[in-house]
Amino acid sequence: MSTRRETLLFVLLAMLWGTSFVAIKAGLEDLPPVLFAAIRYDLAGVLMLAYAAVATDDWLPRSQADWVAVAISATLVIALYNAFLFVGEQDVTSAVAAILIATNPILATAFSRALLPNERLSTVGTAGLVLGFVGVVLVTRPDVTGGLSAELVASGFVLLAALSIALGSVLLQRVDSGLGTEGLVAWSNGVGAVLLHAISRALPNESLGGMTLTAESVVAIVYLAVFASVIGYFVYFRLLDRLGAIQINLVSYATPVFAAVTGWLLLEETIDATTVTGFLVVLVGFLLLKRDAIREELAALR
């Protein structure tokens, strides 16, 4: 981290995104999962669009490439990511969900190597990729003799969420869009909310009649929309501009810590040694994959 201010912002972002997993878990007690996600992005989309309109001049999609970028982000980064995550978090703890989502940078590397012909993995990079998946196995601990448990199926949904956002981030790199970052995120939030409502309507037991608006569920929605989404993305873009993609990617490995501690304090969730080991293996895999870029970042800070 370059300055104390940036370090504090990094910790704030990790806290906002880590505690968001706990807010999701709490809201799922009263709300259907996909409808819950849709309502979150209804509010976040309105707030982000208002912010983008005031803060930047290039917030309106104008070209075909702009709309392609919005479509990719709204579908993969917002709609499918959140649909899978919210469904999966019904049967896994906040910490496990955060750890599985932390595989996103590793999965994105795998997708970039597959979709971008010029990208190739070295032997060490391949080892990092393998370690990432070993970490996932340790976190999920599939029982090959006992069939599909609810927790294993839920972990599969969360992994699908990580795959969705990883694929979306790689595909966005291939689109030559002139849309500003704030505008892209704002429109993705809004269009993603519409897609989430469409998914919700297609699912059984997902309706406004099935909602129970309690004080806890309202707090969860507002926290996720305002703090985790609007404020979180504002901090993210500020840090991305100052720190670069490699350092900001490390936030994925700080969020599980906040998710675990907050889940333990507020929801009495527990985390065992094998899960912690799996998380550390995933982290080592990331460090091996990004070792050259991390080395360059560290050299630049000297």
Contacts in CASP RR format, 6 or more apart in sequence:
PFRMAT RR
TARGET T0000
AUTHOR 0000-0000-0000
METHOD contacts of the structure
MODEL  1
MSTRRETLLFVLLAMLWGTSFVAIKAGLEDLPPVLFAAIRYDLAGVLMLA
YAAVATDDWLPRSQADWVAVAISATLVIALYNAFLFVGEQDVTSAVAAIL
IATNPILATAFSRALLPNERLSTVGTAGLVLGFVGVVLVTRPDVTGGLSA
ELVASGFVLLAALSIALGSVLLQRVDSGLGTEGLVAWSNGVGAVLLHAIS
RALPNESLGGMTLTAESVVAIVYLAVFASVIGYFVYFRLLDRLGAIQINL
VSYATPVFAAVTGWLLLEETIDATTVTGFLVVLVGFLLLKRDAIREELAA
LR
1 7 0 8 1.000
1 10 0 8 1.000
1 243 0 8 1.000
1 247 0 8 1.000
2 242 0 8 1.000
2 243 0 8 1.000
2 301 0 8 1.000
6 239 0 8 1.000
6 242 0 8 1.000
6 243 0 8 1.000
9 235 0 8 1.000
9 238 0 8 1.000
9 239 0 8 1.000
10 239 0 8 1.000
10 243 0 8 1.000
10 247 0 8 1.000
10 248 0 8 1.000
10 250 0 8 1.000
10 251 0 8 1.000
10 254 0 8 1.000
11 254 0 8 1.000
12 235 0 8 1.000
13 232 0 8 1.000
13 235 0 8 1.000
13 236 0 8 1.000
13 239 0 8 1.000
13 251 0 8 1.000
14 251 0 8 1.000
14 254 0 8 1.000
14 255 0 8 1.000
14 257 0 8 1.000
14 258 0 8 1.000
15 258 0 8 1.000
16 227 0 8 1.000
16 228 0 8 1.000
16 231 0 8 1.000
16 232 0 8 1.000
16 235 0 8 1.000
17 228 0 8 1.000
17 232 0 8 1.000
17 251 0 8 1.000
17 255 0 8 1.000
17 258 0 8 1.000
18 94 0 8 1.000
18 98 0 8 1.000
18 255 0 8 1.000
18 256 0 8 1.000
18 257 0 8 1.000
18 258 0 8 1.000
18 259 0 8 1.000
18 262 0 8 1.000
19 223 0 8 1.000
19 228 0 8 1.000
19 258 0 8 1.000
19 259 0 8 1.000
19 262 0 8 1.000
20 223 0 8 1.000
20 224 0 8 1.000
20 227 0 8 1.000
20 228 0 8 1.000
21 89 0 8 1.000
21 94 0 8 1.000
21 95 0 8 1.000
21 97 0 8 1.000
21 98 0 8 1.000
21 101 0 8 1.000
21 255 0 8 1.000
21 259 0 8 1.000
22 94 0 8 1.000
22 259 0 8 1.000
22 262 0 8 1.000
22 263 0 8 1.000
22 266 0 8 1.000
22 267 0 8 1.000
23 219 0 8 1.000
23 220 0 8 1.000
23 223 0 8 1.000
23 224 0 8 1.000
23 228 0 8 1.000
24 36 0 8 1.000
24 85 0 8 1.000
24 86 0 8 1.000
24 89 0 8 1.000
24 94 0 8 1.000
24 97 0 8 1.000
24 220 0 8 1.000
24 224 0 8 1.000
25 89 0 8 1.000
25 93 0 8 1.000
25 94 0 8 1.000
25 97 0 8 1.000
25 263 0 8 1.000
25 267 0 8 1.000
25 269 0 8 1.000
26 216 0 8 1.000
26 217 0 8 1.000
26 219 0 8 1.000
26 220 0 8 1.000
26 266 0 8 1.000
26 267 0 8 1.000
27 36 0 8 1.000
27 216 0 8 1.000
27 217 0 8 1.000
27 220 0 8 1.000
27 221 0 8 1.000
28 36 0 8 1.000
28 86 0 8 1.000
28 89 0 8 1.000
28 90 0 8 1.000
29 216 0 8 1.000
29 217 0 8 1.000
30 211 0 8 1.000
30 212 0 8 1.000
30 213 0 8 1.000
30 214 0 8 1.000
30 216 0 8 1.000
30 217 0 8 1.000
31 39 0 8 1.000
31 211 0 8 1.000
31 212 0 8 1.000
31 217 0 8 1.000
31 220 0 8 1.000
31 221 0 8 1.000
32 200 0 8 1.000
32 203 0 8 1.000
32 205 0 8 1.000
32 206 0 8 1.000
32 207 0 8 1.000
32 210 0 8 1.000
32 211 0 8 1.000
33 83 0 8 1.000
33 86 0 8 1.000
33 87 0 8 1.000
33 88 0 8 1.000
33 89 0 8 1.000
33 90 0 8 1.000
33 206 0 8 1.000
34 82 0 8 1.000
34 83 0 8 1.000
34 86 0 8 1.000
34 87 0 8 1.000
34 196 0 8 1.000
34 199 0 8 1.000
34 200 0 8 1.000
34 203 0 8 1.000
34 206 0 8 1.000
35 196 0 8 1.000
35 197 0 8 1.000
35 200 0 8 1.000
35 206 0 8 1.000
35 207 0 8 1.000
35 208 0 8 1.000
35 211 0 8 1.000
36 86 0 8 1.000
36 217 0 8 1.000
36 220 0 8 1.000
36 221 0 8 1.000
37 82 0 8 1.000
37 83 0 8 1.000
37 85 0 8 1.000
37 86 0 8 1.000
37 196 0 8 1.000
38 193 0 8 1.000
38 196 0 8 1.000
38 197 0 8 1.000
38 199 0 8 1.000
38 200 0 8 1.000
39 221 0 8 1.000
40 82 0 8 1.000
40 221 0 8 1.000
40 224 0 8 1.000
40 225 0 8 1.000
40 229 0 8 1.000
41 78 0 8 1.000
41 82 0 8 1.000
41 189 0 8 1.000
41 190 0 8 1.000
41 192 0 8 1.000
41 193 0 8 1.000
41 196 0 8 1.000
41 225 0 8 1.000
41 229 0 8 1.000
42 190 0 8 1.000
42 193 0 8 1.000
42 225 0 8 1.000
43 221 0 8 1.000
43 222 0 8 1.000
43 225 0 8 1.000
43 226 0 8 1.000
44 189 0 8 1.000
44 190 0 8 1.000
44 193 0 8 1.000
44 224 0 8 1.000
44 225 0 8 1.000
44 226 0 8 1.000
44 229 0 8 1.000
44 230 0 8 1.000
45 186 0 8 1.000
45 189 0 8 1.000
45 190 0 8 1.000
45 193 0 8 1.000
45 229 0 8 1.000
46 190 0 8 1.000
47 225 0 8 1.000
47 226 0 8 1.000
47 229 0 8 1.000
47 230 0 8 1.000
48 182 0 8 1.000
48 183 0 8 1.000
48 185 0 8 1.000
48 186 0 8 1.000
48 189 0 8 1.000
48 190 0 8 1.000
48 229 0 8 1.000
48 230 0 8 1.000
48 233 0 8 1.000
49 59 0 8 1.000
49 183 0 8 1.000
49 186 0 8 1.000
49 187 0 8 1.000
49 189 0 8 1.000
49 190 0 8 1.000
51 182 0 8 1.000
51 186 0 8 1.000
51 230 0 8 1.000
51 234 0 8 1.000
52 59 0 8 1.000
52 182 0 8 1.000
52 183 0 8 1.000
52 185 0 8 1.000
52 186 0 8 1.000
53 59 0 8 1.000
55 182 0 8 1.000
56 180 0 8 1.000
56 182 0 8 1.000
56 183 0 8 1.000
58 178 0 8 1.000
58 179 0 8 1.000
58 180 0 8 1.000
58 183 0 8 1.000
59 179 0 8 1.000
59 180 0 8 1.000
59 182 0 8 1.000
59 183 0 8 1.000
59 186 0 8 1.000
59 187 0 8 1.000
60 179 0 8 1.000
60 183 0 8 1.000
61 67 0 8 1.000
61 69 0 8 1.000
61 70 0 8 1.000
61 179 0 8 1.000
61 187 0 8 1.000
62 179 0 8 1.000
63 177 0 8 1.000
63 178 0 8 1.000
65 175 0 8 1.000
65 176 0 8 1.000
65 177 0 8 1.000
65 178 0 8 1.000
66 177 0 8 1.000
66 178 0 8 1.000
66 179 0 8 1.000
68 175 0 8 1.000
68 177 0 8 1.000
69 172 0 8 1.000
69 175 0 8 1.000
69 177 0 8 1.000
69 179 0 8 1.000
69 184 0 8 1.000
70 179 0 8 1.000
70 184 0 8 1.000
70 187 0 8 1.000
70 188 0 8 1.000
70 191 0 8 1.000
71 191 0 8 1.000
72 168 0 8 1.000
72 171 0 8 1.000
72 172 0 8 1.000
72 175 0 8 1.000
73 168 0 8 1.000
73 172 0 8 1.000
73 184 0 8 1.000
73 185 0 8 1.000
73 187 0 8 1.000
73 188 0 8 1.000
74 187 0 8 1.000
74 188 0 8 1.000
74 189 0 8 1.000
74 190 0 8 1.000
74 191 0 8 1.000
74 192 0 8 1.000
74 195 0 8 1.000
75 192 0 8 1.000
75 195 0 8 1.000
76 164 0 8 1.000
76 165 0 8 1.000
76 167 0 8 1.000
76 168 0 8 1.000
76 171 0 8 1.000
77 164 0 8 1.000
77 165 0 8 1.000
77 168 0 8 1.000
77 169 0 8 1.000
77 172 0 8 1.000
77 188 0 8 1.000
78 188 0 8 1.000
78 189 0 8 1.000
78 190 0 8 1.000
78 191 0 8 1.000
78 192 0 8 1.000
78 193 0 8 1.000
78 195 0 8 1.000
78 196 0 8 1.000
79 192 0 8 1.000
79 195 0 8 1.000
79 196 0 8 1.000
79 199 0 8 1.000
80 160 0 8 1.000
80 161 0 8 1.000
80 164 0 8 1.000
81 161 0 8 1.000
81 164 0 8 1.000
81 165 0 8 1.000
82 161 0 8 1.000
82 196 0 8 1.000
83 161 0 8 1.000
83 196 0 8 1.000
83 199 0 8 1.000
84 157 0 8 1.000
84 158 0 8 1.000
84 160 0 8 1.000
84 161 0 8 1.000
84 164 0 8 1.000
85 97 0 8 1.000
85 101 0 8 1.000
85 157 0 8 1.000
85 158 0 8 1.000
85 161 0 8 1.000
87 154 0 8 1.000
87 157 0 8 1.000
88 97 0 8 1.000
88 154 0 8 1.000
88 155 0 8 1.000
88 156 0 8 1.000
88 157 0 8 1.000
88 158 0 8 1.000
88 161 0 8 1.000
89 97 0 8 1.000
89 154 0 8 1.000
89 158 0 8 1.000
90 154 0 8 1.000
91 150 0 8 1.000
91 151 0 8 1.000
91 153 0 8 1.000
91 154 0 8 1.000
92 100 0 8 1.000
92 151 0 8 1.000
92 154 0 8 1.000
92 155 0 8 1.000
92 158 0 8 1.000
93 263 0 8 1.000
93 269 0 8 1.000
93 270 0 8 1.000
93 271 0 8 1.000
94 259 0 8 1.000
94 260 0 8 1.000
94 262 0 8 1.000
94 263 0 8 1.000
94 267 0 8 1.000
94 269 0 8 1.000
95 256 0 8 1.000
95 259 0 8 1.000
95 260 0 8 1.000
95 263 0 8 1.000
95 269 0 8 1.000
95 271 0 8 1.000
95 275 0 8 1.000
96 139 0 8 1.000
96 140 0 8 1.000
96 155 0 8 1.000
96 158 0 8 1.000
96 271 0 8 1.000
96 275 0 8 1.000
97 158 0 8 1.000
97 259 0 8 1.000
98 255 0 8 1.000
98 256 0 8 1.000
98 258 0 8 1.000
98 259 0 8 1.000
98 260 0 8 1.000
99 139 0 8 1.000
99 256 0 8 1.000
99 275 0 8 1.000
99 278 0 8 1.000
99 279 0 8 1.000
99 282 0 8 1.000
100 136 0 8 1.000
100 139 0 8 1.000
100 140 0 8 1.000
100 155 0 8 1.000
100 156 0 8 1.000
100 158 0 8 1.000
100 159 0 8 1.000
100 161 0 8 1.000
100 162 0 8 1.000
101 158 0 8 1.000
101 161 0 8 1.000
101 162 0 8 1.000
101 165 0 8 1.000
101 252 0 8 1.000
101 255 0 8 1.000
102 252 0 8 1.000
102 253 0 8 1.000
102 255 0 8 1.000
102 256 0 8 1.000
102 279 0 8 1.000
102 282 0 8 1.000
102 283 0 8 1.000
103 132 0 8 1.000
103 136 0 8 1.000
103 159 0 8 1.000
103 162 0 8 1.000
103 166 0 8 1.000
103 282 0 8 1.000
104 162 0 8 1.000
104 165 0 8 1.000
104 166 0 8 1.000
104 169 0 8 1.000
104 252 0 8 1.000
105 166 0 8 1.000
105 249 0 8 1.000
105 252 0 8 1.000
105 286 0 8 1.000
105 289 0 8 1.000
105 290 0 8 1.000
106 128 0 8 1.000
106 129 0 8 1.000
106 132 0 8 1.000
106 282 0 8 1.000
106 285 0 8 1.000
106 286 0 8 1.000
106 289 0 8 1.000
107 162 0 8 1.000
107 163 0 8 1.000
107 166 0 8 1.000
107 167 0 8 1.000
108 166 0 8 1.000
108 167 0 8 1.000
108 169 0 8 1.000
108 170 0 8 1.000
109 121 0 8 1.000
109 129 0 8 1.000
109 289 0 8 1.000
109 290 0 8 1.000
110 129 0 8 1.000
110 166 0 8 1.000
111 166 0 8 1.000
111 167 0 8 1.000
111 170 0 8 1.000
112 119 0 8 1.000
112 170 0 8 1.000
112 173 0 8 1.000
113 119 0 8 1.000
113 120 0 8 1.000
113 121 0 8 1.000
115 170 0 8 1.000
115 171 0 8 1.000
115 174 0 8 1.000
116 170 0 8 1.000
116 173 0 8 1.000
116 174 0 8 1.000
121 129 0 8 1.000
124 288 0 8 1.000
124 291 0 8 1.000
125 288 0 8 1.000
125 289 0 8 1.000
125 291 0 8 1.000
127 285 0 8 1.000
127 288 0 8 1.000
128 284 0 8 1.000
128 285 0 8 1.000
128 286 0 8 1.000
128 288 0 8 1.000
128 289 0 8 1.000
129 285 0 8 1.000
129 289 0 8 1.000
131 281 0 8 1.000
131 282 0 8 1.000
131 284 0 8 1.000
131 285 0 8 1.000
131 288 0 8 1.000
132 281 0 8 1.000
132 282 0 8 1.000
132 285 0 8 1.000
132 286 0 8 1.000
134 278 0 8 1.000
134 281 0 8 1.000
135 277 0 8 1.000
135 278 0 8 1.000
135 279 0 8 1.000
135 281 0 8 1.000
135 282 0 8 1.000
136 159 0 8 1.000
136 278 0 8 1.000
136 282 0 8 1.000
138 274 0 8 1.000
138 275 0 8 1.000
138 277 0 8 1.000
138 278 0 8 1.000
138 281 0 8 1.000
139 155 0 8 1.000
139 274 0 8 1.000
139 275 0 8 1.000
139 278 0 8 1.000
139 279 0 8 1.000
139 282 0 8 1.000
140 151 0 8 1.000
140 152 0 8 1.000
140 155 0 8 1.000
140 156 0 8 1.000
140 159 0 8 1.000
141 274 0 8 1.000
142 152 0 8 1.000
143 149 0 8 1.000
143 152 0 8 1.000
177 184 0 8 1.000
179 187 0 8 1.000
181 237 0 8 1.000
182 237 0 8 1.000
185 233 0 8 1.000
189 229 0 8 1.000
200 206 0 8 1.000
211 217 0 8 1.000
236 248 0 8 1.000
236 251 0 8 1.000
239 247 0 8 1.000
239 248 0 8 1.000
240 248 0 8 1.000
244 297 0 8 1.000
246 290 0 8 1.000
246 293 0 8 1.000
246 294 0 8 1.000
246 297 0 8 1.000
247 297 0 8 1.000
249 286 0 8 1.000
249 290 0 8 1.000
252 286 0 8 1.000
253 279 0 8 1.000
253 282 0 8 1.000
253 283 0 8 1.000
253 286 0 8 1.000
256 279 0 8 1.000
260 269 0 8 1.000
260 271 0 8 1.000
263 269 0 8 1.000
264 270 0 8 1.000
264 271 0 8 1.000
287 294 0 8 1.000
END
